[in-house]
Amino acid sequence: MSLLTLSDVTIRLGGRPLLDGADLAIDAGKRIGLVGRNGAGKTTLLRAIAGDLAVDGGEIRLANRARLGQVKQEAPDGDLSLSDIVLQGDPERLALLAEAEVADPHRLAEIHERLRAIGADSAPARAAAVLAGLGFDAVAQALPVASFSGGWRMRVALATALFAAPDLLLLDEPTNHLDLEAALWLETWLAKFSGTAIIVSHDRGLLDRCVHAIAHLDRGKINITPGGYEEFVRIRTERAMQQAAMATRIAAQRAHMQAYVDRFRFKASKARQAQARLKAIAKLPAIEAVVEDTPTRFDFPHPTQIAPPILALDRAAAGYDGKPVLRDLSLRIDMDDRIALLGANGNGKSTLAKLIAGRLQPLSGEVRRGPKLKVGYFAQHQVDELVSAETPVEHMSRVLPRATVVQIRAQLARFGLDADRAGTAVGSLSGGEKARLLLALATRDAPQLLILDEPTNHLDIDAREALVRALADFEGAVLLITHDPHLIELVADRLWLVADGTVRPFDGDLDEYRTLLAERSRPATRSDSVPTRREDRRERAEARAASAPLRRRARDAEARVARLAEERAKIEAKLADPSLYVPGRAAEVTAAQTRLAAIARETRTAETAWLEAAEAVEAASA
């Protein structure tokens, strides 16, 4: 039975139809990912389902007595504690508790029975568990909500919606204000949620792991595809290929018959056959053209190679006003490193990024940089530093005063800011377009080290994939801070854990980090079997820890082989270019051939290390 039904729904915004006779039916207990291009109407549709926006035609029906929950757009404020704010997410419990204060004995019995049915006694513990999952410890949960920043208060709004456990939960970009740890917790929570949910998200991992189907909002219609986002892309691609093939066949058939008609329509002996073919042409099905969105592309400038390490920290400390946030930092970064930082918000990830970027001086210890090192630094808070009245061209001209207009526009075009958007005032750009401008500004000098602090917050799925592809081609080092597990899994080959006032390599992958977080958050019980389970978990953790260095060696060697293969392919393509073999470029040819020979030696060494490490991992797992 459908919990939610949309029948022939039409919604217009500013005279433009966002939905045009759209239909959708969602059964109880199903979690649906709602996707579509920016501006397609996803948020507008959620508002209409919630009753905050009237439809222009058709009907939206929610099952009788179904409770609807959503994250409020306004962050909560006031003197109430976080726990009290979240507990207000269950108005029935609050109403029953208030009524119990004045009810007669007969009614009081009914109230207590209902309170037991809805689990009122466990409500404080459930509220505490949700808040803890979203990053609030016991001390924070007792503080007034007004003492937190806007981003943290939006987490409280999300916690309130989750705690209410409604029949239909509407979530619009729920991970935007979360760190990686809270985003991973939310994935686990949603995967276990027994109610119905509609989730708008640009997080491919969440859409792959947490939903039963994808609803695609495109050109005013909604189409449902079973499975996660990866399955949706596969099915959509296959359908597009089939549609294109069918259109090609029918076009060829139409052209063949039309040629016959054109040749014989005025010849008496063939007139009957020509007329028959004209009728057949009219009956051929009209195949709608496959409309493909212009693919999003990013292109990072190629940096000049410098000797390793490009940056090293030696027992450094970093903090503010003389108070260290991070201590005893002894780390190094090479040009082929792809590093992602793990750790909850507030542990010091952004502090480390600022130290490495040179925007924060060490309180003690030493930071050694390559003499020609250039660092590109991207952080979402930089959006506030943009001048609303100025265009992207004006922003870029200010930081590249010697560049020509052509060079400036070329740098902006690397990140999809075409001529129109490059000349548009920043205040009129979307969040995604502002993020592209920040990427263009951060990479203007072709840096050897690129620091990305939450680069995907305002990027849609296509733009996120474009960022992944661009980072794969980038020839410098990357330091990544993100709440997007998909981005980490595709980009990073090293993980650093920022916790307990320091930074250390995490010898494991993201799945192992998920397991670690789940074990830390699992509540203790008084069951007699607890010691056994704890012992099992401890033994598994020790086994993982023992083999982690081996797995890391194998991954590093495999990544090294892949990078060498990419470099070899680029040099071979260069050597195959006839324009290279002209007078004056002999030294360039010699250097390329010399590097090609060195790559062959390095590849043999890396392949040997890879095989040895893989064998060691297999032996340790036996």
C-alpha positions in Angstrom: 0.0 0.0 0.0 1.3 3.4 -0.9 2.2 5.8 1.9 2.6 8.7 -0.5 1.0 9.2 -3.9 1.6 12.0 -6.4 -1.1 12.1 -9.2 -0.6 14.3 -12.3 1.2 16.9 -10.2 2.1 20.2 -11.8 4.2 22.8 -10.0 5.3 26.1 -11.6 7.9 28.5 -10.2 8.2 31.9 -11.8 6.1 30.7 -14.7 8.5 27.9 -15.4 7.1 24.3 -14.9 9.2 22.3 -12.6 6.8 19.4 -12.5 4.5 18.8 -15.4 1.9 16.1 -14.8 4.3 14.0 -12.6 3.3 10.8 -11.0 4.9 8.9 -8.1 3.9 6.2 -5.6 6.0 5.2 -2.6 5.2 2.3 -0.4 5.6 2.3 3.4 9.0 1.3 4.6 10.8 2.3 1.3 13.7 4.8 1.3 13.9 6.7 -2.0 16.8 8.8 -3.3 15.6 11.9 -5.2 18.1 13.1 -7.8 18.1 15.5 -10.7 20.1 18.4 -12.1 20.5 21.6 -10.1 17.3 23.6 -10.6 15.2 20.6 -11.6 12.9 21.1 -8.6 14.0 18.6 -5.9 13.8 20.9 -2.9 10.5 22.4 -4.3 9.0 18.9 -4.5 9.9 18.2 -0.9 8.2 21.5 0.1 5.1 20.5 -1.8 5.0 17.1 -0.1 5.4 18.7 3.3 2.5 21.0 2.5 4.6 24.2 2.6 3.9 24.9 -1.1 0.6 24.6 -3.0 0.7 22.6 -6.3 -0.7 24.2 -9.5 -2.4 21.0 -10.6 -2.9 17.4 -9.6 -2.8 16.0 -6.1 -0.4 14.9 -3.4 -1.9 12.3 -0.9 -0.3 11.1 2.3 -1.8 8.1 4.0 -4.3 8.8 6.8 -2.6 9.5 10.2 0.9 9.2 8.7 3.3 11.4 10.6 5.7 13.5 8.4 9.1 14.7 9.6 11.6 17.1 8.1 14.6 19.2 9.1 13.4 22.7 9.8 15.1 25.4 7.7 15.7 27.6 10.7 18.3 26.5 13.1 16.9 26.1 16.7 17.8 28.8 19.2 17.2 29.7 22.8 18.2 28.6 26.3 16.9 25.0 26.1 19.5 22.3 26.2 20.2 20.1 23.2 18.5 17.2 24.9 15.3 19.2 25.6 15.2 20.5 22.0 15.4 17.0 20.6 12.8 15.6 23.0 10.4 18.2 21.6 10.6 16.3 18.4 8.0 13.9 19.8 5.0 16.2 20.5 2.7 13.3 21.4 4.9 12.3 24.3 5.1 15.9 25.5 1.3 16.3 25.3 0.7 13.0 27.2 3.1 14.0 29.9 1.4 17.4 30.3 -2.0 15.8 30.4 -0.9 13.3 33.0 -0.4 16.2 35.4 -4.1 17.0 35.5 -5.9 13.8 34.3 -8.4 11.8 36.4 -7.4 8.2 37.4 -9.2 6.5 34.6 -7.6 8.7 31.9 -4.3 8.5 33.7 -4.2 4.8 33.2 -4.8 5.3 29.5 -2.1 7.9 29.3 0.5 5.6 30.9 -0.5 2.8 28.6 0.1 5.0 25.6 3.4 6.3 27.0 4.5 2.7 27.4 3.5 1.9 23.8 5.5 4.8 22.3 8.5 4.1 24.5 8.4 7.3 26.4 10.7 6.0 29.2 13.5 5.3 26.7 13.0 8.7 24.9 15.9 10.5 26.8 18.3 7.6 26.0 17.2 7.6 22.4 17.6 11.3 22.1 21.1 11.1 23.7 22.1 8.3 21.2 21.0 10.4 18.2 22.9 13.5 19.5 26.0 11.4 20.2 25.9 9.9 16.7 25.9 13.5 15.3 28.9 14.5 17.3 27.6 15.8 20.7 29.0 14.3 23.8 27.2 14.2 27.2 28.6 17.6 28.2 27.5 19.2 25.0 24.0 17.7 25.2 23.4 19.6 28.4 24.4 23.0 27.1 21.9 25.6 25.7 21.5 25.4 21.9 22.2 29.1 21.6 25.8 28.5 22.6 26.6 26.6 19.4 27.3 27.9 15.9 24.8 27.8 13.1 26.3 24.6 11.6 26.1 22.7 14.9 22.6 23.9 15.5 21.5 22.5 12.1 22.8 19.2 13.4 20.4 19.6 16.3 17.6 20.2 13.9 18.6 17.0 12.1 18.7 15.1 15.4 15.2 16.3 16.2 13.8 15.0 12.9 15.6 11.6 13.3 14.5 11.2 16.9 10.8 11.7 16.0 11.0 8.6 13.7 8.1 9.7 11.5 6.3 7.6 9.1 7.6 9.7 6.2 11.0 11.4 6.7 12.1 14.2 4.2 15.8 14.9 4.1 17.3 17.6 1.9 21.2 17.3 1.7 21.4 15.9 5.3 25.2 15.6 5.3 26.0 19.2 4.4 26.6 20.2 8.0 28.2 17.0 9.1 31.8 15.8 9.3 32.8 12.3 8.0 32.2 10.6 11.3 28.6 12.0 11.6 27.9 11.2 7.9 29.0 7.6 8.4 26.8 7.4 11.5 23.8 8.8 9.5 24.3 6.2 6.8 24.0 3.5 9.4 21.0 5.1 11.0 19.2 5.4 7.7 20.0 1.9 6.6 18.1 0.7 9.8 15.3 3.2 9.6 12.0 1.3 9.3 9.9 4.2 8.1 9.6 5.7 4.6 12.2 8.3 3.6 12.8 10.6 0.6 16.4 11.8 0.5 17.9 14.5 -1.7 21.6 14.1 -1.7 24.7 14.6 -3.8 26.5 11.9 -1.8 26.8 8.9 -4.0 27.9 6.6 -1.2 24.8 7.4 0.8 22.5 6.9 -2.2 24.2 3.6 -2.9 24.1 2.2 0.7 20.8 3.6 2.1 18.0 3.7 -0.5 15.8 1.1 -2.1 15.3 3.1 -5.3 16.2 6.3 -7.1 13.5 8.8 -8.2 14.9 10.8 -11.1 13.3 14.3 -11.6 13.9 15.2 -15.2 12.1 17.6 -17.5 9.0 17.7 -15.2 8.6 14.0 -14.9 9.6 11.5 -12.1 11.0 8.1 -13.1 11.7 5.4 -10.5 14.7 3.0 -10.9 15.2 0.2 -8.3 18.5 0.0 -6.5 21.1 2.6 -5.5 22.7 5.3 -7.5 25.2 3.1 -9.3 22.4 0.9 -10.5 20.5 3.9 -11.6 23.4 5.2 -13.7 23.9 1.7 -15.3 20.2 1.4 -16.2 19.9 4.9 -17.5 23.0 4.5 -19.6 21.7 1.3 -21.1 18.3 2.9 -21.8 20.0 5.9 -23.5 22.1 3.5 -25.7 19.0 1.5 -26.7 17.1 4.6 -27.4 19.9 6.0 -29.6 20.2 2.7 -31.4 16.4 2.6 -32.1 16.4 6.2 -33.3 19.3 5.4 -35.7 17.4 2.3 -37.1 14.2 4.2 -37.6 15.9 7.1 -39.2 17.6 4.8 -41.7 14.3 3.0 -42.4 12.6 6.4 -42.9 15.4 7.6 -45.2 15.3 4.4 -47.3 11.5 4.6 -47.8 11.7 8.4 -48.5 14.3 7.8 -51.2 11.9 5.3 -52.9 9.0 7.8 -52.7 11.2 10.7 -54.1 12.3 8.4 -56.9 8.9 7.0 -58.0 6.1 9.1 -56.7 5.5 10.7 -60.1 5.9 7.5 -62.1 2.4 6.0 -62.8 3.5 2.4 -62.6 5.0 3.0 -59.1 2.6 5.6 -57.7 0.6 3.0 -55.6 3.8 1.7 -54.0 5.1 5.2 -53.4 1.8 6.2 -51.6 2.0 3.0 -49.5 5.5 3.9 -48.4 4.3 7.5 -47.5 1.7 6.0 -45.3 4.3 3.6 -43.7 6.6 6.6 -43.1 3.8 8.4 -41.2 3.3 5.3 -39.0 6.9 5.0 -38.0 7.2 5.7 -34.2 8.7 9.0 -33.1 11.7 8.3 -31.0 12.4 11.1 -28.6 15.9 12.4 -28.9 18.4 11.4 -26.2 19.1 14.7 -24.4 22.4 14.5 -22.7 23.5 17.2 -20.2 26.8 18.9 -21.1 29.4 16.9 -19.2 31.1 18.7 -16.3 34.8 18.9 -16.5 37.5 20.3 -14.2 41.1 20.6 -15.2 43.9 21.4 -12.7 47.0 23.1 -14.0 50.2 20.9 -14.2 52.7 21.8 -11.5 56.4 21.8 -11.8 58.1 18.8 -10.2 60.2 19.5 -7.1 62.4 17.2 -5.0 60.8 15.2 -2.1 59.7 15.8 0.5 57.9 18.9 -0.6 56.9 19.5 3.0 57.9 18.0 6.4 56.8 18.7 10.0 59.3 18.0 12.7 57.7 17.8 16.2 55.6 20.8 15.4 52.7 22.2 17.4 49.8 24.3 16.1 47.1 26.3 17.8 45.8 29.7 18.5 46.7 32.5 21.0 49.6 30.4 22.3 47.3 27.4 23.1 48.2 24.3 21.1 45.4 22.3 19.4 47.8 19.8 17.9 51.2 18.7 19.3 54.1 16.5 18.3 53.5 16.6 14.6 56.1 14.7 12.6 54.8 14.1 9.1 56.0 14.4 5.5 54.3 15.0 2.2 55.6 14.0 -1.3 54.3 15.0 -4.7 52.6 11.7 -5.3 50.7 11.7 -2.0 46.9 11.6 -1.8 46.0 12.0 1.9 42.6 12.3 3.5 42.2 13.5 7.1 39.9 11.5 9.5 38.6 12.7 12.8 35.6 14.5 14.2 35.0 18.2 13.7 36.8 20.1 16.4 39.7 17.7 16.6 42.0 20.0 14.5 41.7 19.0 10.9 41.3 22.5 9.6 44.1 23.7 12.0 46.5 21.2 10.4 45.4 22.3 7.0 46.1 26.0 7.8 49.5 25.0 9.3 50.5 23.1 6.1 49.1 25.9 3.9 51.3 28.5 5.7 48.3 30.4 7.0 49.2 29.4 10.6 52.7 29.6 12.1 53.8 26.7 14.3 53.9 27.3 18.1 56.9 25.1 18.3 58.9 22.6 16.2 59.6 23.1 12.6 57.8 23.2 9.2 60.2 22.6 6.3 59.0 23.5 2.8 60.5 22.9 -0.6 62.1 26.1 -1.8 59.8 26.3 -4.8 56.7 24.8 -3.2 53.4 26.4 -4.1 50.3 25.5 -2.1 46.7 25.9 -3.3 44.2 26.2 -0.5 40.4 25.7 -0.8 38.0 26.1 2.1 34.3 26.7 2.1 34.5 29.6 4.5 36.3 31.5 1.7 32.9 32.0 0.1 32.4 34.7 2.6 35.5 36.5 1.4 34.2 36.8 -2.2 32.9 40.2 -3.2 29.3 39.9 -4.3 29.3 42.8 -6.7 32.5 41.6 -8.5 32.6 39.1 -11.3 34.9 36.0 -11.4 37.0 37.8 -14.0 37.5 40.7 -11.6 38.4 38.3 -8.7 41.0 36.5 -10.9 42.4 39.7 -12.3 43.2 40.9 -8.7 45.2 37.8 -7.8 46.8 37.5 -11.3 47.6 41.2 -12.1 50.0 40.4 -14.9 47.7 37.9 -16.6 45.9 38.8 -19.9 42.2 38.6 -20.1 42.5 35.5 -22.3 44.7 33.7 -19.6 42.2 34.7 -16.9 39.2 33.4 -18.8 41.1 30.2 -19.6 41.8 29.5 -15.9 38.1 30.1 -15.1 37.0 27.9 -18.0 39.1 25.0 -16.5 36.3 24.8 -13.9 33.3 25.3 -16.0 32.9 29.0 -15.6 32.1 29.9 -19.2 32.1 33.4 -20.7 28.6 34.2 -19.4 29.2 33.0 -15.8 32.7 34.5 -15.8 31.1 37.9 -16.4 28.3 37.5 -13.9 28.4 39.1 -10.4 29.3 36.6 -7.7 26.2 37.5 -5.8 24.1 36.0 -8.7 26.1 32.7 -8.9 24.9 29.5 -7.4 26.7 27.8 -4.5 28.3 25.3 -6.9 29.5 28.1 -9.2 31.1 29.9 -6.3 32.8 26.7 -5.3 34.2 26.4 -8.9 35.5 30.0 -8.6 37.3 29.1 -5.4 38.9 26.1 -7.1 40.0 28.3 -9.9 41.5 30.8 -7.5 43.2 28.1 -5.4 45.0 26.6 -8.4 45.9 29.8 -10.3 49.7 29.3 -9.7 49.8 25.5 -10.6 50.5 24.4 -7.0 52.5 21.3 -6.2 50.3 20.8 -3.1 46.5 21.2 -3.2 44.6 21.4 0.2 40.9 20.9 -0.2 38.7 21.5 2.9 35.2 20.3 2.2 35.3 21.0 -1.5 32.0 19.2 -2.4 29.5 20.9 -0.2 27.8 22.8 -3.0 28.8 20.6 -5.9 26.2 18.3 -7.5 26.9 14.7 -8.3 28.3 15.4 -11.8 30.6 18.1 -10.5 31.8 15.8 -7.8 32.7 13.1 -10.3 34.4 15.8 -12.4 36.5 16.7 -9.3 37.4 13.0 -8.8 38.6 12.7 -12.5 40.6 16.0 -12.2 42.3 14.9 -9.0 43.2 11.6 -10.7 45.0 13.5 -13.4 46.6 16.1 -11.0 50.4 15.6 -10.8 50.8 17.2 -7.4 50.0 16.2 -3.8 46.5 16.4 -2.4 45.4 16.9 1.3 41.7 16.3 1.6 39.2 17.1 4.3 35.7 15.9 3.4 32.5 14.3 4.8 32.1 12.5 1.5 33.2 8.8 1.8 32.9 8.3 -1.9 35.4 11.0 -2.6 37.9 9.6 0.0 37.6 6.1 -1.4 38.3 7.2 -5.0 41.0 9.9 -4.3 43.0 9.0 -1.1 45.6 6.3 -0.8 46.7 7.4 2.6 44.6 8.3 5.7 45.7 10.4 8.6 43.7 10.3 11.9 43.4 13.6 13.7 42.5 12.8 17.3 43.7 13.2 20.9 45.6 16.4 20.1 47.9 14.9 17.4 48.0 13.4 13.9 49.1 9.9 13.0 48.7 7.6 10.0 45.7 5.3 10.1 46.8 1.9 9.0 43.5 0.7 7.5 40.9 1.7 4.9 37.6 3.5 5.3 35.7 0.3 5.9 37.9 -0.4 8.9 37.4 3.1 10.1 33.6 2.6 9.9 34.1 -0.6 12.0 36.2 1.3 14.5 33.5 4.0 14.9 30.8 1.4 15.2 32.7 -0.4 18.0 33.3 2.8 19.9 29.6 3.8 19.7 28.2 0.4 20.6 26.6 0.7 24.1 27.7 -1.6 26.8 25.1 -4.0 28.3 25.0 -6.2 31.4 24.5 -9.4 29.4 26.7 -12.3 30.5 27.8 -12.7 26.9 29.3 -9.2 26.8 32.9 -10.3 27.9 32.9 -12.8 25.1 31.8 -10.4 22.5 34.2 -7.8 23.7 37.0 -10.3 23.7 36.1 -11.3 20.1 36.1 -7.7 19.0 39.4 -7.0 20.7 41.0 -10.0 19.0 39.6 -9.0 15.6 40.9 -5.4 16.2 44.3 -6.7 17.2 44.5 -8.9 14.1 43.5 -6.0 11.9 46.1 -3.8 13.6 48.8 -6.5 13.1 48.1 -6.9 9.3 47.4 -3.2 8.7 51.0 -2.2 7.9 51.2 -5.1 5.4 47.9 -4.0 3.7 49.1 -0.5 3.6 52.4 -1.5 2.0 50.4 -3.5 -0.7 48.1 -0.5 -1.4 51.0 2.0 -1.6 53.0 -0.3 -3.9 49.9 -0.8 -6.1 49.2 2.9 -6.3 52.9 3.5 -7.1 52.7 1.1 -10.0 49.5 2.8 -11.3 51.0 6.3 -11.1 54.1 5.1 -12.9 51.9 3.6 -15.6 50.1 6.9 -16.1 53.3 8.8 -16.3 54.8 6.3 -18.8 51.7 6.7 -21.0 51.9 10.5 -21.0 55.6 10.4 -21.9 55.1 7.8 -24.7 52.3 10.0 -26.1 54.6 12.9 -26.0 57.4 11.0 -27.8 54.9 9.9 -30.5 54.2 13.5 -31.4 56.1 14.5 -34.6 56.2 18.1 -33.5 58.7 17.1 -30.8 61.4 16.2 -33.3 62.3 19.6 -34.6 65.5 21.6 -34.2 65.9 23.1 -30.7 64.0 20.3 -28.9 66.7 17.6 -28.7 67.3 18.1 -25.0 63.6 17.7 -24.4 63.6 14.4 -26.3 66.6 13.2 -24.4 65.0 14.1 -21.0 61.8 12.2 -21.9 63.7 9.1 -23.0 65.8 9.2 -19.8 62.8 9.5 -17.7 61.1 6.6 -19.6 64.0 4.4 -18.8 63.9 5.4 -15.1 60.2 4.6 -15.0 60.9 1.1 -16.3 63.3 0.5 -13.4 61.0 2.0 -10.8 58.1 0.0 -12.1 60.0 -3.3 -11.7 60.9 -2.3 -8.2 57.4 -1.3 -7.3 55.9 -4.5 -8.8 58.2 -6.6 -6.8 57.3 -4.7 -3.6 53.6 -5.1 -4.5 53.9 -8.9 -5.0 55.9 -9.3 -1.8 53.4 -7.3 0.3 50.4 -9.1 -1.2 52.0 -12.4 -0.4 52.7 -11.2 3.2 49.1 -10.1 3.6 47.8 -13.4 2.3 50.1 -15.3 4.7 49.0 -13.2 7.6 45.3 -13.9 6.8 45.8 -17.6 6.5 
